[in-house]
Amino acid sequence: MEKPSKDTLMQPHSIKDLLDNARLYALVNAQLDEPDFRQFVADIIAYGIDMIQLRDKHANDRTLLVRSRILKDSIDASGRKVIFIMNDRPDLAVLAEADGVHVGQEELPVELVRRIVGPLLVGVSTHSIEQARQAVRDGADYIGAGPVFASQTKHFSQFPGLNYLREVAAEITIPAFAIGGITEERLPEIFQTGIQRVAMSSAFYKQ
């Protein structure tokens, strides 16, 4: 995927504008120690990531907030505009001054998340076209669509796969990111569905 040109750096954009133009979304965990975490996020920001989600169900609140500060500092130091999303925790998204929060089907619904985060972005994980339609009706700003393939970070008994991506591409108008087992080698078949945005996790840790 193309890395950002110099004239995209430090340009004023609204968060919604940035989201509309986002194509590559990285999901990172907090398990690295602080120096390694700082280096890792600096590397993926330099690579050209548009969005970063801090997702770690095993880290405590203090650790997540410390990693959030490192992440925000790294984004600021890069001179790039990168969207910072907190996973699952609208309360920590506000405390960390994130740009948004991402929730799953078993977390708080969008309406209640909005009461906590106000104007911040709200993303929703979806696994069927019915869930995608509901996310749109609920006022989500974007969706994750998948899992497309088996992944090393989460385990599912069923995979909506490429057919689900085709359904989303044909109907859903808000930004939709394919997620689940996506590697660089699989990008062509993802893009052939009509989906042009991807979220990746383990692929970055292999670099």
Kinemage of the C-alpha trace (Angstrom):
@kinemage 1
@onewidth
@group {chain A} dominant
@subgroup {mainchain}
@vectorlist {calphas} color= white
{ca met a 1} P 0.000 0.000 0.000
{ca glu a 2} L 1.202 3.527 -0.768
{ca lys a 3} L 2.865 5.454 2.012
{ca pro a 4} L 1.703 9.045 2.570
{ca ser a 5} L 3.399 11.762 0.552
{ca lys a 6} L 5.033 14.721 2.239
{ca asp a 7} L 2.197 17.060 1.331
{ca thr a 8} L -0.206 14.957 3.409
{ca leu a 9} L 1.832 15.606 6.552
{ca met a 10} L 0.680 18.154 9.095
{ca gln a 11} L -2.355 19.174 7.031
{ca pro a 12} L -5.465 20.135 9.019
{ca his a 13} L -8.196 17.516 8.749
{ca ser a 14} L -11.265 16.716 10.770
{ca ile a 15} L -11.388 13.244 12.301
{ca lys a 16} L -14.278 12.362 9.976
{ca asp a 17} L -12.182 13.422 6.976
{ca leu a 18} L -9.316 11.287 8.200
{ca leu a 19} L -11.659 8.332 8.689
{ca asp a 20} L -13.106 8.726 5.195
{ca asn a 21} L -9.593 8.553 3.759
{ca ala a 22} L -8.288 5.787 6.045
{ca arg a 23} L -7.282 2.533 4.385
{ca leu a 24} L -4.877 0.779 6.766
{ca tyr a 25} L -5.812 0.130 10.402
{ca ala a 26} L -3.392 -1.473 12.877
{ca leu a 27} L -4.472 -3.264 16.043
{ca val a 28} L -1.763 -3.309 18.691
{ca asn a 29} L -1.509 -4.796 22.170
{ca ala a 30} L 0.128 -3.433 25.304
{ca gln a 31} L 2.219 -6.452 26.236
{ca leu a 32} L 5.525 -5.094 24.962
{ca asp a 33} L 7.607 -3.231 27.540
{ca glu a 34} L 7.572 0.557 27.228
{ca pro a 35} L 10.728 1.028 25.091
{ca asp a 36} L 9.724 -1.789 22.714
{ca phe a 37} L 6.155 -0.502 22.509
{ca arg a 38} L 7.408 2.997 21.696
{ca gln a 39} L 9.664 1.677 18.934
{ca phe a 40} L 6.963 -0.590 17.527
{ca val a 41} L 4.315 2.120 17.229
{ca ala a 42} L 6.883 4.554 15.787
{ca asp a 43} L 7.731 1.962 13.127
{ca ile a 44} L 4.147 1.286 12.068
{ca ile a 45} L 3.304 4.993 12.036
{ca ala a 46} L 6.292 5.558 9.744
{ca tyr a 47} L 5.078 2.665 7.578
{ca gly a 48} L 1.956 4.648 6.755
{ca ile a 49} L -0.774 3.457 9.130
{ca asp a 50} L -3.944 5.587 9.072
{ca met a 51} L -5.516 4.291 12.298
{ca ile a 52} L -4.223 2.506 15.391
{ca gln a 53} L -6.381 0.650 17.883
{ca leu a 54} L -5.012 -0.196 21.321
{ca arg a 55} L -6.569 -3.601 21.984
{ca asp a 56} L -5.505 -5.710 24.951
{ca lys a 57} L -7.980 -7.539 27.167
{ca his a 58} L -5.199 -8.698 29.509
{ca ala a 59} L -3.658 -5.318 30.326
{ca asn a 60} L -4.825 -3.395 33.391
{ca asp a 61} L -6.214 0.130 33.168
{ca arg a 62} L -3.002 1.801 34.295
{ca thr a 63} L -0.977 0.008 31.649
{ca leu a 64} L -3.481 0.931 28.938
{ca leu a 65} L -3.333 4.589 29.914
{ca val a 66} L 0.483 4.595 29.962
{ca arg a 67} L 0.584 2.933 26.524
{ca ser a 68} L -2.017 5.442 25.315
{ca arg a 69} L 0.251 8.321 26.275
{ca ile a 70} L 3.199 6.716 24.478
{ca leu a 71} L 1.021 6.156 21.426
{ca lys a 72} L -0.234 9.747 21.367
{ca asp a 73} L 3.293 11.099 21.861
{ca ser a 74} L 4.529 8.934 18.994
{ca ile a 75} L 1.776 10.184 16.701
{ca asp a 76} L 2.543 13.801 17.613
{ca ala a 77} L 6.271 13.291 17.074
{ca ser a 78} L 5.699 11.753 13.645
{ca gly a 79} L 4.028 14.869 12.260
{ca arg a 80} L 1.354 12.623 10.721
{ca lys a 81} L -2.368 12.586 11.361
{ca val a 82} L -3.147 9.101 12.678
{ca ile a 83} L -6.453 8.196 14.317
{ca phe a 84} L -6.127 6.638 17.789
{ca ile a 85} L -8.909 4.231 18.823
{ca met a 86} L -9.343 2.527 22.203
{ca asn a 87} L -10.835 -0.956 22.124
{ca asp a 88} L -13.927 -1.819 24.199
{ca arg a 89} L -13.483 0.869 26.851
{ca pro a 90} L -15.326 4.155 26.263
{ca asp a 91} L -14.290 5.360 29.722
{ca leu a 92} L -10.596 4.871 28.984
{ca ala a 93} L -11.034 6.373 25.522
{ca val a 94} L -12.133 9.610 27.178
{ca leu a 95} L -9.396 9.533 29.826
{ca ala a 96} L -6.733 8.762 27.223
{ca glu a 97} L -8.005 11.535 24.938
{ca ala a 98} L -8.366 9.016 22.131
{ca asp a 99} L -10.099 9.867 18.871
{ca gly a 100} L -12.632 7.108 19.328
{ca val a 101} L -13.595 3.728 20.708
{ca his a 102} L -14.315 0.378 19.078
{ca val a 103} L -16.862 -2.037 20.548
{ca gly a 104} L -17.949 -5.568 19.754
{ca gln a 105} L -21.341 -7.200 19.614
{ca glu a 106} L -21.143 -8.084 23.313
{ca glu a 107} L -20.064 -4.639 24.535
{ca leu a 108} L -22.190 -1.547 25.142
{ca pro a 109} L -24.475 -0.519 22.262
{ca val a 110} L -23.613 2.569 20.246
{ca glu a 111} L -26.293 4.710 21.914
{ca leu a 112} L -24.841 4.142 25.392
{ca val a 113} L -21.266 4.507 24.171
{ca arg a 114} L -22.211 7.909 22.754
{ca arg a 115} L -23.377 9.043 26.191
{ca ile a 116} L -19.862 8.432 27.482
{ca val a 117} L -17.652 9.515 24.581
{ca gly a 118} L -19.770 12.289 23.074
{ca pro a 119} L -18.449 13.297 19.641
{ca leu a 120} L -15.632 10.736 19.499
{ca leu a 121} L -15.672 8.122 16.748
{ca val a 122} L -17.487 4.872 17.486
{ca gly a 123} L -16.653 1.709 15.562
{ca val a 124} L -18.471 -1.620 15.786
{ca ser a 125} L -17.366 -5.180 15.003
{ca thr a 126} L -19.846 -6.958 12.724
{ca his a 127} L -20.075 -10.550 11.557
{ca ser a 128} L -23.169 -10.491 9.319
{ca ile a 129} L -24.940 -8.078 7.022
{ca glu a 130} L -27.750 -7.765 9.577
{ca gln a 131} L -25.263 -6.606 12.215
{ca ala a 132} L -23.713 -4.183 9.724
{ca arg a 133} L -27.128 -2.707 8.928
{ca gln a 134} L -27.850 -2.354 12.642
{ca ala a 135} L -24.550 -0.589 13.227
{ca val a 136} L -25.476 1.936 10.542
{ca arg a 137} L -28.940 2.453 12.047
{ca asp a 138} L -27.363 2.920 15.477
{ca gly a 139} L -25.108 5.673 14.166
{ca ala a 140} L -21.718 3.931 14.149
{ca asp a 141} L -19.007 5.874 12.348
{ca tyr a 142} L -17.395 2.768 10.874
{ca ile a 143} L -17.517 -1.015 11.105
{ca gly a 144} L -15.099 -3.889 11.218
{ca ala a 145} L -16.277 -6.704 8.907
{ca gly a 146} L -15.167 -10.255 9.540
{ca pro a 147} L -13.476 -12.347 10.561
{ca val a 148} L -12.476 -13.027 6.979
{ca phe a 149} L -9.876 -15.681 7.733
{ca ala a 150} L -8.580 -17.479 10.818
{ca ser a 151} L -6.170 -15.338 12.800
{ca gln a 152} L -3.571 -15.730 15.533
{ca thr a 153} L -5.138 -13.125 17.819
{ca lys a 154} L -8.793 -14.191 18.107
{ca his a 155} L -10.610 -17.495 17.697
{ca phe a 156} L -14.008 -17.921 16.044
{ca ser a 157} L -16.081 -20.986 15.260
{ca gln a 158} L -17.402 -19.439 12.030
{ca phe a 159} L -15.951 -17.077 9.451
{ca pro a 160} L -18.233 -14.807 7.412
{ca gly a 161} L -15.399 -14.641 4.915
{ca leu a 162} L -15.171 -12.970 1.533
{ca asn a 163} L -18.881 -13.332 0.775
{ca tyr a 164} L -19.698 -11.107 3.723
{ca leu a 165} L -17.263 -8.500 2.458
{ca arg a 166} L -19.056 -8.503 -0.900
{ca glu a 167} L -22.367 -7.896 0.863
{ca val a 168} L -20.896 -5.005 2.835
{ca ala a 169} L -19.270 -3.470 -0.229
{ca ala a 170} L -22.564 -3.601 -2.117
{ca glu a 171} L -24.726 -2.048 0.587
{ca ile a 172} L -22.950 -0.367 3.519
{ca thr a 173} L -21.958 3.254 2.941
{ca ile a 174} L -19.994 4.032 6.114
{ca pro a 175} L -16.292 3.053 6.162
{ca ala a 176} L -15.866 -0.716 6.533
{ca phe a 177} L -12.586 -2.443 7.386
{ca ala a 178} L -12.043 -6.097 6.560
{ca ile a 179} L -10.528 -7.858 9.567
{ca gly a 180} L -9.396 -11.308 10.580
{ca gly a 181} L -6.274 -13.148 9.424
{ca ile a 182} L -5.418 -10.544 6.798
{ca thr a 183} L -1.880 -10.550 5.467
{ca glu a 184} L -0.251 -8.617 2.643
{ca glu a 185} L -0.507 -11.693 0.419
{ca arg a 186} L -4.280 -11.789 0.876
{ca leu a 187} L -4.913 -8.139 0.061
{ca pro a 188} L -5.738 -8.736 -3.633
{ca glu a 189} L -8.623 -11.086 -2.836
{ca ile a 190} L -9.881 -8.665 -0.191
{ca phe a 191} L -9.859 -5.763 -2.647
{ca gln a 192} L -11.625 -7.851 -5.287
{ca thr a 193} L -14.697 -7.934 -3.032
{ca gly a 194} L -15.019 -4.151 -3.303
{ca ile a 195} L -13.734 -3.515 0.230
{ca gln a 196} L -10.738 -1.185 0.109
{ca arg a 197} L -9.967 -0.890 3.831
{ca val a 198} L -8.229 -3.457 6.015
{ca ala a 199} L -7.434 -3.907 9.705
{ca met a 200} L -4.401 -5.994 10.556
{ca ser a 201} L -2.727 -7.164 13.755
{ca ser a 202} L -0.353 -10.121 13.738
{ca ala a 203} L 0.952 -9.195 10.276
{ca phe a 204} L 2.740 -6.179 11.760
{ca tyr a 205} L 4.393 -8.189 14.510
{ca lys a 206} L 6.065 -10.370 11.879
{ca gln a 207} L 7.902 -7.454 10.334
